[in-house]
Amino acid sequence: ATDNAGNTSSSTAQVTIDTQAPSAPGGGLSSTSDSGTVGDNITTVTTPMFNGTTEPNATIALTLNNQTYRFSAADDGTWRFTLPESAALSDGTYHYTLQASDKAGNVSAQTQGSITIDTQAPAAPDGGALVDPDGDNIIAVATPVFNGTTEPNAMIMLTLNQKTYLIPSDNRGAWYFTLPESASLSDGTYHYTLQASDVAGNTSALTTHTLTIDTRPPEPLQGALVPDADGGALSEGITQQNTPTFSGSAEPMLKY
């Protein structure tokens, strides 16, 4: 610069040219908000946290459920954002995008992802002892087989004789479990419970059942022809009746 007297001065300044767009931001649903199985992006949390990394001090734009939220990354490039209560999500699957812009205004490519909100508990599982043709929950097997149905891909918790077993259901909701030999049951009556938890971590109501193990054979039958059906001397087993009547005693509730 030169003034009216002809004096001149000079100054220097530094200009940074930045034409490079930042990398697409990494990250997504935070593990602290991913209930149930971490990494499956299925959660019970209706105001989930998102986190990840990008260029230091960049601005992140998260677009989710037709709304865009902007927030800044830290000096080390890490970022996190929690959805506000006013934007809590209903059950369903949502697609979202992440995009970063740096101080020079360069904009990154988009990162795309999806999350599923599931706050509904599965129905209480049904099931019982499979080896029970009579349906009375009295069986002669020390290692009974259990099966039933529940929500697809759920986890069944069977608690029996002070032990809990985790049993996965298949993609149709069917499950099947055989008590191991190491946990074989002695004769007696046992109470057991069933409970299901889904992939989001929701837990069903508890159902309670009863099972009786009876592996002892019944005592030999005691009986004979009834006196009025015996045509000869009593107890000689000879009769003129072609449809004789017998009577005797046996174990209670025994089936013939």
C-alpha positions as CSV (number, residue, x, y, z in Angstrom):
1,A,0.0,0.0,0.0
2,T,1.2,3.6,-0.7
3,D,0.1,6.7,1.1
4,N,-0.2,10.3,-0.3
5,A,3.4,11.0,0.8
6,G,4.7,8.1,-1.2
7,N,5.3,5.8,1.8
8,T,4.8,2.2,1.1
9,S,4.1,-0.8,3.2
10,S,3.6,-4.5,2.6
11,S,2.0,-7.4,4.5
12,T,1.8,-11.2,3.9
13,A,-1.1,-13.6,4.4
14,Q,-1.4,-17.3,4.1
15,V,-4.2,-18.8,2.0
16,T,-5.0,-22.5,2.1
17,I,-6.5,-24.1,-1.0
18,D,-8.7,-27.1,-0.2
19,T,-10.5,-28.7,-3.0
20,Q,-10.5,-32.3,-1.6
21,A,-13.8,-33.6,-0.4
22,P,-13.7,-35.4,2.9
23,S,-14.1,-39.2,2.9
24,A,-17.7,-40.4,3.4
25,P,-18.2,-40.6,7.2
26,G,-17.8,-43.9,8.8
27,G,-20.1,-45.1,11.5
28,G,-23.8,-45.7,12.2
29,L,-25.9,-47.0,15.1
30,S,-23.9,-46.9,18.3
31,S,-23.3,-50.3,20.0
32,T,-24.6,-48.7,23.2
33,S,-28.0,-48.3,21.4
34,D,-28.0,-51.6,19.6
35,S,-29.9,-53.8,22.0
36,G,-30.1,-57.5,21.7
37,T,-27.5,-58.7,19.2
38,V,-24.9,-55.9,18.7
39,G,-24.2,-55.3,15.1
40,D,-27.6,-56.3,13.6
41,N,-29.0,-52.8,13.7
42,I,-32.2,-54.0,15.4
43,T,-32.9,-52.2,18.6
44,T,-35.6,-51.4,21.2
45,V,-34.2,-47.9,21.7
46,T,-36.5,-45.3,20.1
47,T,-34.0,-42.4,20.4
48,P,-30.8,-44.2,19.3
49,M,-27.3,-42.8,19.3
50,F,-25.2,-42.7,16.2
51,N,-21.4,-42.4,16.2
52,G,-18.4,-42.7,13.9
53,T,-15.4,-40.9,12.4
54,T,-14.8,-38.4,9.7
55,E,-12.4,-35.5,8.8
56,P,-11.5,-33.5,12.0
57,N,-13.9,-30.6,12.7
58,A,-16.1,-31.5,9.7
59,T,-19.9,-31.0,9.9
60,I,-22.0,-34.1,9.7
61,A,-25.5,-34.2,8.2
62,L,-27.6,-37.1,9.3
63,T,-30.9,-37.5,7.4
64,L,-33.3,-39.9,9.0
65,N,-37.1,-40.2,8.9
66,N,-37.4,-37.1,6.6
67,Q,-35.4,-34.9,9.0
68,T,-31.8,-33.7,8.7
69,Y,-29.6,-33.1,11.8
70,R,-26.3,-31.3,11.6
71,F,-23.5,-31.6,14.2
72,S,-19.7,-31.2,14.3
73,A,-17.0,-33.7,14.6
74,A,-14.3,-33.3,17.3
75,D,-10.7,-32.4,16.7
76,D,-9.8,-36.1,16.3
77,G,-12.6,-36.6,13.8
78,T,-14.9,-38.6,16.1
79,W,-18.6,-37.7,16.2
80,R,-21.7,-38.8,18.0
81,F,-25.4,-37.8,17.9
82,T,-28.4,-38.9,19.9
83,L,-31.9,-38.5,18.3
84,P,-34.0,-36.1,20.4
85,E,-37.1,-37.3,22.3
86,S,-39.2,-35.1,20.0
87,A,-38.1,-37.3,17.1
88,A,-38.5,-40.7,18.8
89,L,-39.1,-43.5,16.3
90,S,-42.0,-45.8,16.1
91,D,-41.5,-49.5,15.4
92,G,-40.3,-50.2,11.8
93,T,-37.3,-50.0,9.5
94,Y,-35.7,-46.7,8.7
95,H,-33.1,-45.8,6.1
96,Y,-30.6,-43.0,6.8
97,T,-27.7,-41.2,5.1
98,L,-24.6,-39.6,6.5
99,Q,-22.6,-36.8,4.7
100,A,-19.6,-34.7,5.8
101,S,-18.7,-31.2,4.8
102,D,-15.3,-29.6,5.7
103,K,-14.5,-26.0,6.5
104,A,-13.8,-25.2,2.8
105,G,-17.3,-26.4,1.9
106,N,-16.3,-29.6,0.2
107,V,-18.9,-32.3,0.6
108,S,-18.3,-36.0,0.9
109,A,-20.1,-38.9,-0.7
110,Q,-23.1,-40.3,1.3
111,T,-22.9,-43.2,3.7
112,Q,-26.2,-45.1,3.7
113,G,-27.6,-47.4,6.4
114,S,-30.7,-48.7,8.0
115,I,-32.0,-49.5,11.5
116,T,-35.0,-51.4,12.7
117,I,-36.9,-50.3,15.8
118,D,-38.7,-53.2,17.6
119,T,-40.2,-52.6,21.0
120,Q,-42.8,-55.4,20.9
121,A,-42.2,-58.3,23.2
122,P,-42.6,-61.8,21.6
123,A,-45.6,-63.9,22.6
124,A,-44.9,-66.3,25.4
125,P,-43.6,-69.6,24.0
126,D,-45.7,-72.7,23.9
127,G,-44.1,-76.1,24.3
128,G,-43.8,-79.1,26.5
129,A,-42.5,-82.7,26.7
130,L,-42.5,-84.1,23.2
131,V,-42.2,-87.8,24.3
132,D,-45.6,-87.8,25.9
133,P,-48.2,-89.5,23.7
134,D,-50.9,-89.2,26.3
135,G,-50.5,-85.5,26.8
136,D,-50.6,-85.8,30.6
137,N,-47.0,-84.6,31.2
138,I,-46.1,-87.9,32.8
139,I,-43.3,-89.6,30.8
140,A,-40.9,-92.5,31.3
141,V,-37.9,-90.7,29.8
142,A,-35.1,-89.3,32.0
143,T,-33.9,-86.9,29.3
144,P,-37.1,-85.6,27.8
145,V,-37.4,-83.8,24.5
146,F,-39.1,-80.3,24.4
147,N,-40.4,-78.4,21.4
148,G,-42.7,-75.7,20.5
149,T,-43.1,-72.4,18.6
150,T,-42.4,-68.8,19.2
151,E,-41.3,-65.7,17.2
152,P,-38.9,-66.5,14.4
153,N,-35.2,-66.4,15.3
154,A,-36.0,-65.8,19.0
155,M,-34.0,-67.4,21.8
156,I,-35.9,-69.7,24.2
157,M,-34.8,-69.8,27.9
158,L,-35.9,-73.2,29.4
159,T,-35.3,-73.3,33.2
160,L,-35.6,-76.8,34.7
161,N,-34.2,-78.4,37.9
162,Q,-32.2,-75.2,38.7
163,K,-30.6,-75.0,35.3
164,T,-31.3,-72.7,32.4
165,Y,-30.8,-73.7,28.7
166,L,-30.8,-71.3,25.8
167,I,-32.5,-72.7,22.7
168,P,-32.6,-70.8,19.3
169,S,-35.8,-70.9,17.2
170,D,-35.5,-71.2,13.5
171,N,-36.8,-68.7,10.9
172,R,-40.3,-70.1,11.2
173,G,-40.3,-69.9,15.0
174,A,-40.0,-73.6,15.7
175,W,-37.6,-74.8,18.4
176,Y,-36.5,-78.2,19.7
177,F,-34.4,-79.3,22.6
178,T,-33.3,-82.6,24.2
179,L,-32.2,-82.6,27.9
180,P,-28.5,-83.7,27.9
181,E,-27.6,-87.0,29.6
182,S,-25.5,-85.0,32.2
183,A,-28.8,-83.5,33.4
184,S,-31.0,-86.6,33.3
185,L,-33.9,-86.4,35.7
186,S,-34.7,-88.8,38.6
187,D,-38.2,-89.9,39.0
188,G,-40.4,-87.2,40.4
189,T,-42.3,-84.1,39.5
190,Y,-40.6,-81.0,38.1
191,H,-41.7,-77.5,37.4
192,Y,-40.1,-75.7,34.5
193,T,-40.5,-72.3,32.8
194,L,-40.2,-71.0,29.3
195,Q,-39.4,-67.5,28.2
196,A,-38.6,-66.0,24.8
197,S,-36.4,-63.1,23.8
198,D,-36.3,-61.7,20.3
199,V,-33.3,-60.3,18.3
200,A,-34.0,-56.8,19.6
201,G,-33.8,-57.9,23.2
202,N,-37.5,-57.8,24.0
203,T,-38.5,-60.5,26.5
204,S,-41.8,-62.4,26.6
205,A,-43.9,-63.3,29.6
206,L,-42.9,-66.4,31.5
207,T,-44.9,-69.6,31.2
208,T,-44.8,-72.3,33.8
209,H,-45.3,-76.0,33.2
210,T,-45.1,-79.3,35.1
211,L,-43.4,-82.5,34.1
212,T,-43.4,-85.9,35.9
213,I,-40.7,-88.5,35.3
214,D,-41.8,-92.1,36.1
215,T,-39.4,-94.8,34.8
216,R,-40.4,-97.6,37.2
217,P,-42.5,-100.4,35.8
218,P,-45.7,-101.1,37.6
219,E,-46.0,-103.9,40.0
220,P,-47.4,-107.2,38.6
221,L,-51.2,-107.2,38.4
222,Q,-53.2,-108.9,41.2
223,G,-56.5,-110.3,40.1
224,A,-58.8,-113.2,39.2
225,L,-62.2,-114.2,38.0
226,V,-65.0,-112.6,40.0
227,P,-66.8,-115.2,42.2
228,D,-70.1,-115.0,40.3
229,A,-68.3,-115.6,37.0
230,D,-66.5,-118.7,38.1
231,G,-68.5,-121.7,37.2
232,G,-66.5,-124.1,39.2
233,A,-64.6,-123.9,42.5
234,L,-63.5,-120.5,43.4
235,S,-59.9,-119.6,42.2
236,E,-59.5,-122.7,40.1
237,G,-59.7,-120.5,37.0
238,I,-62.3,-122.7,35.3
239,T,-65.6,-121.1,34.2
240,Q,-68.5,-121.7,31.8
241,Q,-68.7,-118.0,31.0
242,N,-67.4,-117.1,27.5
243,T,-67.1,-113.4,28.5
244,P,-65.9,-113.7,32.1
245,T,-65.3,-110.8,34.4
246,F,-62.0,-110.2,36.2
247,S,-61.2,-107.9,39.1
248,G,-58.1,-107.1,41.1
249,S,-55.8,-104.3,42.1
250,A,-53.0,-102.4,40.4
251,E,-51.0,-99.2,40.6
252,P,-53.3,-96.2,40.6
253,M,-54.1,-94.7,37.2
254,L,-52.5,-97.7,35.4
255,K,-53.6,-98.1,31.8
256,Y,-54.2,-101.5,30.2
